[in-house]
Amino acid sequence: MDLQGWTNTAFPQRKETLKSGYEIRKRHYRSNSCDGCPLKDRCTKTEGNREVVVRVERLRYQNQAREIL
């Protein structure tokens, strides 16, 4: 499978505050073009391009867990 031409765009972090007052920081990444991708039907159901949202705190916790193990 050739995905060499795949590129994405990262957007600035966004903050979201829950009703409890807890603040969540998220990073958004969007593919520049999904046209012709052989995995598009398994990756996303939208008409446009794939967007991935990553919670910054979750990444930090995952990295800490990996270091402990």
All heavy atoms as a GROMACS GRO file, in nm:
protein
  575
    1MET      N    1   0.085  -0.118   0.000
    1MET     CA    2   0.000   0.000   0.000
    1MET      C    3   0.089   0.124   0.000
    1MET      O    4   0.183   0.133   0.078
    1MET     CB    5  -0.088  -0.003   0.124
    1MET     CG    6  -0.173   0.116   0.139
    1MET     SD    7  -0.282   0.114   0.283
    1MET     CE    8  -0.267  -0.044   0.351
    2ASP      N    9   0.062   0.217  -0.085
    2ASP     CA   10   0.144   0.337  -0.098
    2ASP      C   11   0.072   0.456  -0.037
    2ASP      O   12  -0.024   0.507  -0.091
    2ASP     CB   13   0.174   0.363  -0.246
    2ASP     CG   14   0.259   0.487  -0.265
    2ASP    OD1   15   0.326   0.528  -0.169
    2ASP    OD2   16   0.258   0.541  -0.376
    3LEU      N   17   0.121   0.500   0.079
    3LEU     CA   18   0.065   0.617   0.144
    3LEU      C   19   0.170   0.728   0.154
    3LEU      O   20   0.161   0.816   0.237
    3LEU     CB   21   0.013   0.582   0.284
    3LEU     CG   22  -0.101   0.482   0.289
    3LEU    CD1   23  -0.137   0.450   0.432
    3LEU    CD2   24  -0.222   0.532   0.215
    4GLN      N   25   0.270   0.722   0.068
    4GLN     CA   26   0.379   0.819   0.072
    4GLN      C   27   0.332   0.962   0.056
    4GLN      O   28   0.386   1.052   0.117
    4GLN     CB   29   0.480   0.788  -0.037
    4GLN     CG   30   0.596   0.711   0.012
    4GLN     CD   31   0.697   0.690  -0.099
    4GLN    OE1   32   0.661   0.682  -0.215
    4GLN    NE2   33   0.822   0.680  -0.063
    5GLY      N   34   0.232   0.984  -0.024
    5GLY     CA   35   0.187   1.120  -0.051
    5GLY      C   36   0.097   1.177   0.057
    5GLY      O   37   0.053   1.290   0.048
    6TRP      N   38   0.068   1.099   0.162
    6TRP     CA   39  -0.023   1.144   0.265
    6TRP      C   40   0.042   1.252   0.350
    6TRP      O   41   0.153   1.239   0.398
    6TRP     CB   42  -0.065   1.028   0.354
    6TRP     CG   43  -0.173   1.064   0.449
    6TRP    CD1   44  -0.306   1.066   0.422
    6TRP    CD2   45  -0.159   1.103   0.586
    6TRP    NE1   46  -0.376   1.105   0.533
    6TRP    CE2   47  -0.287   1.127   0.635
    6TRP    CE3   48  -0.051   1.120   0.670
    6TRP    CZ2   49  -0.310   1.167   0.765
    6TRP    CZ3   50  -0.075   1.161   0.799
    6TRP    CH2   51  -0.204   1.184   0.846
    7THR      N   52  -0.028   1.364   0.367
    7THR     CA   53   0.019   1.473   0.453
    7THR      C   54  -0.097   1.520   0.537
    7THR      O   55  -0.213   1.498   0.504
    7THR     CB   56   0.073   1.592   0.370
    7THR    OG1   57  -0.031   1.638   0.284
    7THR    CG2   58   0.194   1.551   0.289
    8ASN      N   59  -0.065   1.586   0.649
    8ASN     CA   60  -0.172   1.640   0.732
    8ASN      C   61  -0.134   1.778   0.781
    8ASN      O   62  -0.019   1.820   0.772
    8ASN     CB   63  -0.204   1.546   0.849
    8ASN     CG   64  -0.091   1.536   0.948
    8ASN    OD1   65  -0.031   1.634   0.984
    8ASN    ND2   66  -0.062   1.415   0.991
    9THR      N   67  -0.233   1.848   0.832
    9THR     CA   68  -0.215   1.983   0.883
    9THR      C   69  -0.250   1.982   1.031
    9THR      O   70  -0.354   1.930   1.071
    9THR     CB   71  -0.308   2.082   0.810
    9THR    OG1   72  -0.279   2.076   0.671
    9THR    CG2   73  -0.290   2.223   0.861
   10ALA      N   74  -0.160   2.037   1.114
   10ALA     CA   75  -0.187   2.048   1.257
   10ALA      C   76  -0.241   2.189   1.285
   10ALA      O   77  -0.190   2.287   1.232
   10ALA     CB   78  -0.060   2.024   1.336
   11PHE      N   79  -0.342   2.196   1.368
   11PHE     CA   80  -0.402   2.322   1.406
   11PHE      C   81  -0.360   2.356   1.549
   11PHE      O   82  -0.322   2.266   1.624
   11PHE     CB   83  -0.554   2.314   1.395
   11PHE     CG   84  -0.600   2.294   1.252
   11PHE    CD1   85  -0.620   2.167   1.202
   11PHE    CD2   86  -0.619   2.403   1.170
   11PHE    CE1   87  -0.659   2.148   1.071
   11PHE    CE2   88  -0.659   2.385   1.038
   11PHE     CZ   89  -0.680   2.258   0.989
   12PRO      N   90  -0.366   2.482   1.588
   12PRO     CA   91  -0.328   2.518   1.726
   12PRO      C   92  -0.412   2.442   1.828
   12PRO      O   93  -0.524   2.401   1.800
   12PRO     CB   94  -0.357   2.667   1.733
   12PRO     CG   95  -0.364   2.714   1.593
   12PRO     CD   96  -0.408   2.597   1.511
   13GLN      N   97  -0.355   2.426   1.947
   13GLN     CA   98  -0.430   2.359   2.054
   13GLN      C   99  -0.555   2.438   2.088
   13GLN      O  100  -0.556   2.561   2.081
   13GLN     CB  101  -0.345   2.351   2.181
   13GLN     CG  102  -0.242   2.243   2.177
   13GLN     CD  103  -0.180   2.223   2.313
   13GLN    OE1  104  -0.250   2.198   2.410
   13GLN    NE2  105  -0.049   2.236   2.320
   14ARG      N  106  -0.657   2.365   2.124
   14ARG     CA  107  -0.782   2.428   2.166
   14ARG      C  108  -0.810   2.387   2.309
   14ARG      O  109  -0.777   2.275   2.349
   14ARG     CB  110  -0.897   2.385   2.077
   14ARG     CG  111  -0.881   2.428   1.934
   14ARG     CD  112  -0.998   2.384   1.851
   14ARG     NE  113  -0.972   2.411   1.710
   14ARG     CZ  114  -1.044   2.365   1.612
   14ARG    NH1  115  -1.148   2.287   1.638
   14ARG    NH2  116  -1.015   2.394   1.488
   15LYS      N  117  -0.870   2.475   2.384
   15LYS     CA  118  -0.907   2.444   2.522
   15LYS      C  119  -1.058   2.434   2.531
   15LYS      O  120  -1.131   2.510   2.470
   15LYS     CB  121  -0.859   2.552   2.617
   15LYS     CG  122  -0.710   2.557   2.632
   15LYS     CD  123  -0.670   2.664   2.730
   15LYS     CE  124  -0.519   2.674   2.737
   15LYS     NZ  125  -0.476   2.779   2.829
   16GLU      N  126  -1.102   2.336   2.607
   16GLU     CA  127  -1.244   2.316   2.630
   16GLU      C  128  -1.264   2.299   2.780
   16GLU      O  129  -1.190   2.223   2.844
   16GLU     CB  130  -1.289   2.190   2.556
   16GLU     CG  131  -1.433   2.154   2.572
   16GLU     CD  132  -1.466   2.026   2.497
   16GLU    OE1  133  -1.414   2.004   2.386
   16GLU    OE2  134  -1.545   1.947   2.552
   17THR      N  135  -1.359   2.369   2.838
   17THR     CA  136  -1.386   2.358   2.981
   17THR      C  137  -1.517   2.282   3.001
   17THR      O  138  -1.621   2.318   2.946
   17THR     CB  139  -1.396   2.496   3.045
   17THR    OG1  140  -1.275   2.569   3.016
   17THR    CG2  141  -1.413   2.485   3.195
   18LEU      N  142  -1.508   2.175   3.080
   18LEU     CA  143  -1.626   2.095   3.111
   18LEU      C  144  -1.712   2.165   3.215
   18LEU      O  145  -1.668   2.260   3.280
   18LEU     CB  146  -1.583   1.957   3.161
   18LEU     CG  147  -1.496   1.876   3.067
   18LEU    CD1  148  -1.457   1.743   3.133
   18LEU    CD2  149  -1.567   1.850   2.936
   19LYS      N  150  -1.834   2.119   3.235
   19LYS     CA  151  -1.924   2.178   3.334
   19LYS      C  152  -1.862   2.174   3.474
   19LYS      O  153  -1.886   2.261   3.555
   19LYS     CB  154  -2.057   2.104   3.335
   19LYS     CG  155  -2.141   2.127   3.213
   19LYS     CD  156  -2.270   2.051   3.221
   19LYS     CE  157  -2.351   2.068   3.094
   19LYS     NZ  158  -2.475   1.987   3.098
   20SER      N  159  -1.782   2.072   3.500
   20SER     CA  160  -1.718   2.057   3.631
   20SER      C  161  -1.604   2.156   3.651
   20SER      O  162  -1.549   2.167   3.759
   20SER     CB  163  -1.663   1.915   3.646
   20SER     OG  164  -1.561   1.891   3.551
   21GLY      N  165  -1.564   2.227   3.544
   21GLY     CA  166  -1.455   2.321   3.553
   21GLY      C  167  -1.322   2.263   3.506
   21GLY      O  168  -1.223   2.334   3.495
   22TYR      N  169  -1.319   2.133   3.477
   22TYR     CA  170  -1.197   2.068   3.429
   22TYR      C  171  -1.167   2.115   3.288
   22TYR      O  172  -1.254   2.120   3.202
   22TYR     CB  173  -1.216   1.916   3.432
   22TYR     CG  174  -1.092   1.839   3.395
   22TYR    CD1  175  -0.986   1.827   3.485
   22TYR    CD2  176  -1.080   1.780   3.270
   22TYR    CE1  177  -0.872   1.756   3.451
   22TYR    CE2  178  -0.966   1.709   3.236
   22TYR     CZ  179  -0.863   1.698   3.327
   22TYR     OH  180  -0.751   1.629   3.293
   23GLU      N  181  -1.043   2.153   3.265
   23GLU     CA  182  -1.003   2.206   3.135
   23GLU      C  183  -0.932   2.097   3.053
   23GLU      O  184  -0.841   2.032   3.103
   23GLU     CB  185  -0.909   2.324   3.155
   23GLU     CG  186  -0.880   2.400   3.030
   23GLU     CD  187  -0.798   2.524   3.059
   23GLU    OE1  188  -0.675   2.512   3.060
   23GLU    OE2  189  -0.859   2.631   3.081
   24ILE      N  190  -0.975   2.079   2.931
   24ILE     CA  191  -0.916   1.980   2.841
   24ILE      C  192  -0.847   2.053   2.727
   24ILE      O  193  -0.904   2.145   2.668
   24ILE     CB  194  -1.025   1.888   2.782
   24ILE    CG1  195  -1.094   1.811   2.892
   24ILE    CG2  196  -0.965   1.792   2.681
   24ILE    CD1  197  -1.214   1.732   2.843
   25ARG      N  198  -0.723   2.014   2.699
   25ARG     CA  199  -0.650   2.070   2.585
   25ARG      C  200  -0.647   1.966   2.474
   25ARG      O  201  -0.616   1.850   2.499
   25ARG     CB  202  -0.507   2.108   2.625
   25ARG     CG  203  -0.505   2.225   2.721
   25ARG     CD  204  -0.366   2.262   2.762
   25ARG     NE  205  -0.305   2.151   2.836
   25ARG     CZ  206  -0.177   2.116   2.830
   25ARG    NH1  207  -0.094   2.184   2.754
   25ARG    NH2  208  -0.131   2.016   2.901
   26LYS      N  209  -0.680   2.008   2.354
   26LYS     CA  210  -0.687   1.915   2.241
   26LYS      C  211  -0.605   1.968   2.125
   26LYS      O  212  -0.597   2.089   2.104
   26LYS     CB  213  -0.832   1.897   2.193
   26LYS     CG  214  -0.923   1.836   2.295
   26LYS     CD  215  -1.063   1.825   2.240
   26LYS     CE  216  -1.159   1.766   2.340
   26LYS     NZ  217  -1.293   1.756   2.284
   27ARG      N  218  -0.548   1.875   2.048
   27ARG     CA  219  -0.480   1.909   1.922
   27ARG      C  220  -0.561   1.848   1.809
   27ARG      O  221  -0.605   1.734   1.818
   27ARG     CB  222  -0.340   1.850   1.919
   27ARG     CG  223  -0.244   1.915   2.014
   27ARG     CD  224  -0.107   1.857   1.997
   27ARG     NE  225  -0.020   1.906   2.102
   27ARG     CZ  226   0.082   1.840   2.150
   27ARG    NH1  227   0.112   1.722   2.104
   27ARG    NH2  228   0.155   1.891   2.245
   28HIS      N  229  -0.581   1.924   1.704
   28HIS     CA  230  -0.657   1.878   1.588
   28HIS      C  231  -0.562   1.861   1.470
   28HIS      O  232  -0.480   1.948   1.442
   28HIS     CB  233  -0.766   1.978   1.551
   28HIS     CG  234  -0.874   1.987   1.653
   28HIS    ND1  235  -1.000   1.940   1.628
   28HIS    CD2  236  -0.877   2.034   1.779
   28HIS    CE1  237  -1.075   1.960   1.734
   28HIS    NE2  238  -1.002   2.017   1.827
   29TYR      N  239  -0.575   1.749   1.403
   29TYR     CA  240  -0.498   1.721   1.282
   29TYR      C  241  -0.596   1.685   1.171
   29TYR      O  242  -0.690   1.609   1.194
   29TYR     CB  243  -0.402   1.603   1.302
   29TYR     CG  244  -0.301   1.625   1.412
   29TYR    CD1  245  -0.328   1.588   1.543
   29TYR    CD2  246  -0.179   1.683   1.383
   29TYR    CE1  247  -0.235   1.609   1.643
   29TYR    CE2  248  -0.085   1.704   1.482
   29TYR     CZ  249  -0.114   1.666   1.612
   29TYR     OH  250  -0.022   1.686   1.711
   30ARG      N  251  -0.576   1.738   1.051
   30ARG     CA  252  -0.665   1.708   0.939
   30ARG      C  253  -0.580   1.671   0.818
   30ARG      O  254  -0.483   1.738   0.787
   30ARG     CB  255  -0.752   1.828   0.906
   30ARG     CG  256  -0.854   1.798   0.797
   30ARG     CD  257  -0.948   1.913   0.770
   30ARG     NE  258  -1.016   1.952   0.893
   30ARG     CZ  259  -1.036   2.079   0.928
   30ARG    NH1  260  -0.994   2.177   0.853
   30ARG    NH2  261  -1.097   2.106   1.040
   31SER      N  262  -0.620   1.563   0.750
   31SER     CA  263  -0.547   1.525   0.629
   31SER      C  264  -0.574   1.628   0.520
   31SER      O  265  -0.681   1.685   0.513
   31SER     CB  266  -0.588   1.386   0.582
   31SER     OG  267  -0.722   1.384   0.543
   32ASN      N  268  -0.473   1.652   0.439
   32ASN     CA  269  -0.488   1.750   0.332
   32ASN      C  270  -0.571   1.698   0.217
   32ASN      O  271  -0.641   1.772   0.150
   32ASN     CB  272  -0.351   1.796   0.283
   32ASN     CG  273  -0.277   1.872   0.390
   32ASN    OD1  274  -0.338   1.935   0.476
   32ASN    ND2  275  -0.146   1.867   0.387
   33SER      N  276  -0.565   1.567   0.191
   33SER     CA  277  -0.645   1.509   0.084
   33SER      C  278  -0.659   1.359   0.105
   33SER      O  279  -0.560   1.288   0.118
   33SER     CB  280  -0.581   1.535  -0.052
   33SER     OG  281  -0.658   1.471  -0.152
   34CYS      N  282  -0.782   1.312   0.108
   34CYS     CA  283  -0.809   1.168   0.118
   34CYS      C  284  -0.846   1.108  -0.017
   34CYS      O  285  -0.877   0.990  -0.027
   34CYS     CB  286  -0.922   1.142   0.218
   34CYS     SG  287  -0.880   1.184   0.388
   35ASP      N  288  -0.847   1.190  -0.121
   35ASP     CA  289  -0.883   1.143  -0.254
   35ASP      C  290  -0.791   1.030  -0.298
   35ASP      O  291  -0.669   1.043  -0.293
   35ASP     CB  292  -0.876   1.256  -0.356
   35ASP     CG  293  -0.977   1.365  -0.328
   35ASP    OD1  294  -1.079   1.336  -0.262
   35ASP    OD2  295  -0.954   1.480  -0.370
   36GLY      N  296  -0.848   0.919  -0.338
   36GLY     CA  297  -0.770   0.807  -0.389
   36GLY      C  298  -0.711   0.718  -0.281
   36GLY      O  299  -0.639   0.624  -0.313
   37CYS      N  300  -0.735   0.746  -0.154
   37CYS     CA  301  -0.679   0.664  -0.047
   37CYS      C  302  -0.753   0.530  -0.041
   37CYS      O  303  -0.876   0.527  -0.032
   37CYS     CB  304  -0.690   0.735   0.087
   37CYS     SG  305  -0.628   0.635   0.224
   38PRO      N  306  -0.681   0.417  -0.043
   38PRO     CA  307  -0.746   0.287  -0.040
   38PRO      C  308  -0.812   0.255   0.094
   38PRO      O  309  -0.894   0.164   0.104
   38PRO     CB  310  -0.633   0.189  -0.070
   38PRO     CG  311  -0.509   0.260  -0.031
   38PRO     CD  312  -0.537   0.406  -0.054
   39LEU      N  313  -0.780   0.330   0.200
   39LEU     CA  314  -0.836   0.303   0.333
   39LEU      C  315  -0.945   0.401   0.374
   39LEU      O  316  -0.997   0.392   0.484
   39LEU     CB  317  -0.724   0.307   0.438
   39LEU     CG  318  -0.611   0.208   0.418
   39LEU    CD1  319  -0.503   0.229   0.523
   39LEU    CD2  320  -0.663   0.067   0.423
   40LYS      N  321  -0.982   0.493   0.286
   40LYS     CA  322  -1.078   0.598   0.324
   40LYS      C  323  -1.210   0.539   0.375
   40LYS      O  324  -1.261   0.585   0.477
   40LYS     CB  325  -1.106   0.692   0.207
   40LYS     CG  326  -1.206   0.800   0.252
   40LYS     CD  327  -1.225   0.908   0.153
   40LYS     CE  328  -1.340   0.990   0.203
   40LYS     NZ  329  -1.330   1.127   0.193
   41ASP      N  330  -1.261   0.436   0.314
   41ASP     CA  331  -1.390   0.380   0.358
   41ASP      C  332  -1.381   0.317   0.496
   41ASP      O  333  -1.479   0.309   0.569
   41ASP     CB  334  -1.445   0.281   0.256
   41ASP     CG  335  -1.355   0.161   0.234
   41ASP    OD1  336  -1.233   0.173   0.258
   41ASP    OD2  337  -1.406   0.056   0.193
   42ARG      N  338  -1.262   0.275   0.539
   42ARG     CA  339  -1.244   0.218   0.672
   42ARG      C  340  -1.200   0.323   0.774
   42ARG      O  341  -1.209   0.301   0.894
   42ARG     CB  342  -1.140   0.107   0.669
   42ARG     CG  343  -1.193  -0.017   0.599
   42ARG     CD  344  -1.101  -0.131   0.619
   42ARG     NE  345  -1.007  -0.134   0.508
   42ARG     CZ  346  -0.898  -0.208   0.505
   42ARG    NH1  347  -0.864  -0.282   0.607
   42ARG    NH2  348  -0.819  -0.206   0.400
   43CYS      N  349  -1.152   0.436   0.725
   43CYS     CA  350  -1.094   0.539   0.810
   43CYS      C  351  -1.196   0.645   0.852
   43CYS      O  352  -1.197   0.688   0.966
   43CYS     CB  353  -0.977   0.602   0.735
   43CYS     SG  354  -0.889   0.726   0.828
   44THR      N  355  -1.281   0.686   0.759
   44THR     CA  356  -1.377   0.792   0.788
   44THR      C  357  -1.503   0.774   0.704
   44THR      O  358  -1.499   0.720   0.595
   44THR     CB  359  -1.316   0.931   0.762
   44THR    OG1  360  -1.410   1.030   0.800
   44THR    CG2  361  -1.277   0.951   0.617
   45LYS      N  362  -1.614   0.820   0.759
   45LYS     CA  363  -1.741   0.811   0.687
   45LYS      C  364  -1.783   0.947   0.632
   45LYS      O  365  -1.886   0.959   0.568
   45LYS     CB  366  -1.850   0.758   0.780
   45LYS     CG  367  -1.825   0.614   0.819
   45LYS     CD  368  -1.933   0.562   0.910
   45LYS     CE  369  -1.912   0.414   0.930
   45LYS     NZ  370  -1.896   0.370   1.062
   46THR      N  371  -1.702   1.049   0.656
   46THR     CA  372  -1.737   1.183   0.608
   46THR      C  373  -1.707   1.198   0.460
   46THR      O  374  -1.629   1.123   0.403
   46THR     CB  375  -1.658   1.291   0.684
   46THR    OG1  376  -1.520   1.278   0.653
   46THR    CG2  377  -1.679   1.282   0.834
   47GLU      N  378  -1.769   1.296   0.399
   47GLU     CA  379  -1.744   1.326   0.258
   47GLU      C  380  -1.609   1.394   0.240
   47GLU      O  381  -1.546   1.381   0.138
   47GLU     CB  382  -1.855   1.416   0.203
   47GLU     CG  383  -1.990   1.348   0.194
   47GLU     CD  384  -1.992   1.235   0.093
   47GLU    OE1  385  -1.930   1.249  -0.014
   47GLU    OE2  386  -2.057   1.133   0.122
   48GLY      N  387  -1.566   1.469   0.342
   48GLY     CA  388  -1.441   1.543   0.332
   48GLY      C  389  -1.322   1.460   0.374
   48GLY      O  390  -1.319   1.338   0.356
   49ASN      N  391  -1.224   1.525   0.431
   49ASN     CA  392  -1.101   1.459   0.473
   49ASN      C  393  -1.106   1.418   0.619
   49ASN      O  394  -1.186   1.468   0.696
   49ASN     CB  395  -0.982   1.553   0.448
   49ASN     CG  396  -0.966   1.585   0.302
   49ASN    OD1  397  -0.990   1.501   0.216
   49ASN    ND2  398  -0.929   1.708   0.271
   50ARG      N  399  -1.018   1.329   0.657
   50ARG     CA  400  -1.011   1.275   0.792
   50ARG      C  401  -0.958   1.380   0.888
   50ARG      O  402  -0.862   1.450   0.860
   50ARG     CB  403  -0.919   1.153   0.791
   50ARG     CG  404  -0.887   1.096   0.926
   50ARG     CD  405  -1.001   1.012   0.972
   50ARG     NE  406  -0.956   0.933   1.086
   50ARG     CZ  407  -1.034   0.895   1.182
   50ARG    NH1  408  -1.161   0.921   1.177
   50ARG    NH2  409  -0.988   0.826   1.282
   51GLU      N  410  -1.021   1.390   1.007
   51GLU     CA  411  -0.972   1.477   1.113
   51GLU      C  412  -0.956   1.393   1.239
   51GLU      O  413  -1.042   1.314   1.273
   51GLU     CB  414  -1.068   1.592   1.141
   51GLU     CG  415  -1.016   1.685   1.247
   51GLU     CD  416  -1.099   1.810   1.264
   51GLU    OE1  417  -1.151   1.862   1.163
   51GLU    OE2  418  -1.110   1.858   1.377
   52VAL      N  419  -0.843   1.411   1.305
   52VAL     CA  420  -0.813   1.338   1.429
   52VAL      C  421  -0.796   1.440   1.540
   52VAL      O  422  -0.728   1.541   1.523
   52VAL     CB  423  -0.684   1.255   1.414
   52VAL    CG1  424  -0.649   1.184   1.543
   52VAL    CG2  425  -0.699   1.156   1.300
   53VAL      N  426  -0.860   1.413   1.655
   53VAL     CA  427  -0.848   1.500   1.772
   53VAL      C  428  -0.775   1.421   1.880
   53VAL      O  429  -0.813   1.308   1.913
   53VAL     CB  430  -0.987   1.544   1.823
   53VAL    CG1  431  -0.974   1.632   1.945
   53VAL    CG2  432  -1.064   1.614   1.712
   54VAL      N  433  -0.669   1.480   1.935
   54VAL     CA  434  -0.587   1.414   2.036
   54VAL      C  435  -0.590   1.496   2.164
   54VAL      O  436  -0.565   1.616   2.162
   54VAL     CB  437  -0.440   1.400   1.986
   54VAL    CG1  438  -0.355   1.334   2.092
   54VAL    CG2  439  -0.436   1.324   1.856
   55ARG      N  440  -0.621   1.429   2.275
   55ARG     CA  441  -0.618   1.498   2.404
   55ARG      C  442  -0.475   1.499   2.456
   55ARG      O  443  -0.412   1.394   2.470
   55ARG     CB  444  -0.711   1.428   2.503
   55ARG     CG  445  -0.857   1.450   2.468
   55ARG     CD  446  -0.950   1.380   2.559
   55ARG     NE  447  -0.931   1.423   2.697
   55ARG     CZ  448  -1.006   1.380   2.796
   55ARG    NH1  449  -1.101   1.295   2.775
   55ARG    NH2  450  -0.983   1.423   2.919
   56VAL      N  451  -0.423   1.616   2.485
   56VAL     CA  452  -0.285   1.633   2.526
   56VAL      C  453  -0.256   1.558   2.656
   56VAL      O  454  -0.153   1.491   2.669
   56VAL     CB  455  -0.250   1.783   2.539
   56VAL    CG1  456  -0.109   1.803   2.588
   56VAL    CG2  457  -0.273   1.853   2.406
   57GLU      N  458  -0.346   1.565   2.754
   57GLU     CA  459  -0.325   1.498   2.882
   57GLU      C  460  -0.317   1.347   2.864
   57GLU      O  461  -0.237   1.281   2.929
   57GLU     CB  462  -0.438   1.532   2.980
   57GLU     CG  463  -0.438   1.675   3.028
   57GLU     CD  464  -0.508   1.770   2.933
   57GLU    OE1  465  -0.562   1.725   2.830
   57GLU    OE2  466  -0.507   1.891   2.960
   58ARG      N  467  -0.398   1.294   2.777
   58ARG     CA  468  -0.396   1.150   2.754
   58ARG      C  469  -0.261   1.106   2.699
   58ARG      O  470  -0.208   1.003   2.740
   58ARG     CB  471  -0.507   1.110   2.657
   58ARG     CG  472  -0.511   0.962   2.634
   58ARG     CD  473  -0.627   0.920   2.548
   58ARG     NE  474  -0.623   0.776   2.531
   58ARG     CZ  475  -0.675   0.713   2.432
   58ARG    NH1  476  -0.740   0.780   2.339
   58ARG    NH2  477  -0.667   0.584   2.423
   59LEU      N  478  -0.205   1.183   2.606
   59LEU     CA  479  -0.072   1.150   2.554
   59LEU      C  480   0.032   1.149   2.666
   59LEU      O  481   0.117   1.061   2.672
   59LEU     CB  482  -0.031   1.251   2.447
   59LEU     CG  483  -0.102   1.243   2.313
   59LEU    CD1  484  -0.054   1.355   2.223
   59LEU    CD2  485  -0.079   1.108   2.248
   60ARG      N  486   0.024   1.247   2.754
   60ARG     CA  487   0.119   1.255   2.864
   60ARG      C  488   0.106   1.133   2.956
   60ARG      O  489   0.206   1.072   2.994
   60ARG     CB  490   0.096   1.384   2.943
   60ARG     CG  491   0.200   1.408   3.051
   60ARG     CD  492   0.190   1.550   3.108
   60ARG     NE  493   0.055   1.593   3.133
   60ARG     CZ  494  -0.007   1.582   3.251
   60ARG    NH1  495   0.054   1.529   3.353
   60ARG    NH2  496  -0.131   1.626   3.266
   61TYR      N  497  -0.016   1.094   2.989
   61TYR     CA  498  -0.039   0.978   3.076
   61TYR      C  499   0.009   0.849   3.009
   61TYR      O  500   0.066   0.762   3.073
   61TYR     CB  501  -0.186   0.965   3.114
   61TYR     CG  502  -0.236   1.077   3.202
   61TYR    CD1  503  -0.363   1.130   3.185
   61TYR    CD2  504  -0.157   1.132   3.302
   61TYR    CE1  505  -0.409   1.233   3.266
   61TYR    CE2  506  -0.202   1.235   3.383
   61TYR     CZ  507  -0.329   1.285   3.364
   61TYR     OH  508  -0.374   1.385   3.443
   62GLN      N  509  -0.014   0.836   2.880
   62GLN     CA  510   0.032   0.717   2.807
   62GLN      C  511   0.184   0.708   2.810
   62GLN      O  512   0.240   0.599   2.831
   62GLN     CB  513  -0.017   0.719   2.663
   62GLN     CG  514  -0.163   0.685   2.648
   62GLN     CD  515  -0.210   0.696   2.504
   62GLN    OE1  516  -0.155   0.774   2.425
   62GLN    NE2  517  -0.312   0.620   2.470
   63ASN      N  518   0.251   0.818   2.789
   63ASN     CA  519   0.397   0.819   2.793
   63ASN      C  520   0.450   0.784   2.931
   63ASN      O  521   0.547   0.709   2.944
   63ASN     CB  522   0.453   0.953   2.746
   63ASN     CG  523   0.433   0.974   2.597
   63ASN    OD1  524   0.425   0.879   2.521
   63ASN    ND2  525   0.425   1.100   2.556
   64GLN      N  526   0.386   0.835   3.036
   64GLN     CA  527   0.426   0.802   3.172
   64GLN      C  528   0.409   0.653   3.199
   64GLN      O  529   0.494   0.590   3.260
   64GLN     CB  530   0.345   0.882   3.273
   64GLN     CG  531   0.384   1.027   3.282
   64GLN     CD  532   0.293   1.105   3.376
   64GLN    OE1  533   0.191   1.055   3.424
   64GLN    NE2  534   0.331   1.229   3.403
   65ALA      N  535   0.299   0.596   3.153
   65ALA     CA  536   0.273   0.452   3.174
   65ALA      C  537   0.378   0.367   3.101
   65ALA      O  538   0.426   0.266   3.156
   65ALA     CB  539   0.133   0.416   3.126
   66ARG      N  540   0.414   0.407   2.981
   66ARG     CA  541   0.517   0.334   2.906
   66ARG      C  542   0.651   0.337   2.978
   66ARG      O  543   0.724   0.238   2.978
   66ARG     CB  544   0.530   0.390   2.765
   66ARG     CG  545   0.418   0.352   2.674
   66ARG     CD  546   0.444   0.396   2.530
   66ARG     NE  547   0.327   0.370   2.451
   66ARG     CZ  548   0.246   0.462   2.402
   66ARG    NH1  549   0.272   0.591   2.422
   66ARG    NH2  550   0.141   0.430   2.330
   67GLU      N  551   0.685   0.451   3.036
   67GLU     CA  552   0.811   0.461   3.109
   67GLU      C  553   0.813   0.371   3.232
   67GLU      O  554   0.916   0.312   3.263
   67GLU     CB  555   0.836   0.606   3.150
   67GLU     CG  556   0.870   0.697   3.036
   67GLU     CD  557   0.880   0.843   3.077
   67GLU    OE1  558   0.874   0.873   3.198
   67GLU    OE2  559   0.895   0.928   2.987
   68ILE      N  560   0.700   0.359   3.298
   68ILE     CA  561   0.691   0.275   3.419
   68ILE      C  562   0.700   0.128   3.383
   68ILE      O  563   0.764   0.050   3.454
   68ILE     CB  564   0.559   0.304   3.494
   68ILE    CG1  565   0.564   0.446   3.553
   68ILE    CG2  566   0.536   0.202   3.604
   68ILE    CD1  567   0.432   0.494   3.607
   69LEU      N  568   0.639   0.089   3.272
   69LEU     CA  569   0.641  -0.052   3.231
   69LEU      C  570   0.776  -0.083   3.175
   69LEU      O  571   0.835  -0.177   3.170
   69LEU     CB  572   0.532  -0.079   3.129
   69LEU     CG  573   0.391  -0.056   3.178
   69LEU    CD1  574   0.292  -0.074   3.063
   69LEU    CD2  575   0.357  -0.153   3.290
   0.00000   0.00000   0.00000
